[in-house]
Amino acid sequence: PWTSLFWQSHFWMGMVLSGLLLSSTAAQPLIGHHPFVRRLHVATNLVVALLLAMQAISGTRNLLLG
């Protein structure tokens, strides 16, 4: 975990995921009232799902190869 590749991929992607998940949680009260916020929430969750899949695939690969 001390190589530059780790800090470039897993650390920063994890920080982005944390920020997206926190913003999604913070928007919960607005989702039912504003259609734009609802669409933004859905789009954000799709991005989060893709990033989580990338984390899972690359993390498993790194554990098996490393």
N, C-alpha and C positions, 0 to 999 in steps of 0.2 A: 503493500500500500504506500510505499514511500517513493514510488517512481512518478515521473511527471505525467505519464499517461493516465495514471489513476486520478490525479488531481484535475486533469483536463476533462475526463469523462464522467466518472461516477460522482465525484464531489460536486461539481457544478450542476450536473443534471439533477442531483438530489436536492440541491438548494433551489433550483427552479421548480421542481416538483413540490417542495414544501411551500414555497410562495404561492403557487397556483392552488394548492389544496387549502391553504389558509384564506386566500381571497374568496374561494368558493364557499367556504364556511361562513365567512363574514357577510356574504351576499344573501344568505338564506332568508332573512326577513323580507328582502325586496323581490325575491323570485316570483312569489305569488301575485304581486301587484303590478309589475312592469314587464310587458312582453319582451322588450329589448334585453333586460337583465336576464330573463329566462333563456333567450337564445344565446346570449353570451355565456351563461352558465353551462349550457349543453355543449357549446363549442369548446369551452375550457376543459370540461370533463373528457371530451374526446381526445384532446391534446394530452391530458394527464394519462389517459389509458394507453395511448401510443408510447409515451415516454416511460411509463411503468413497464410495458412490454419490452422496450429496448433495454431498460435497466436489468430486467430479469434475464434476458438472453445474453447480454454482454457480461453480466456478473457471473452467470453460470459458466460461460466460456472461459472467463478469466480464472475462475476457481479450478476448472478442469485442466487448463493448460499451464497454470502458474504454479 
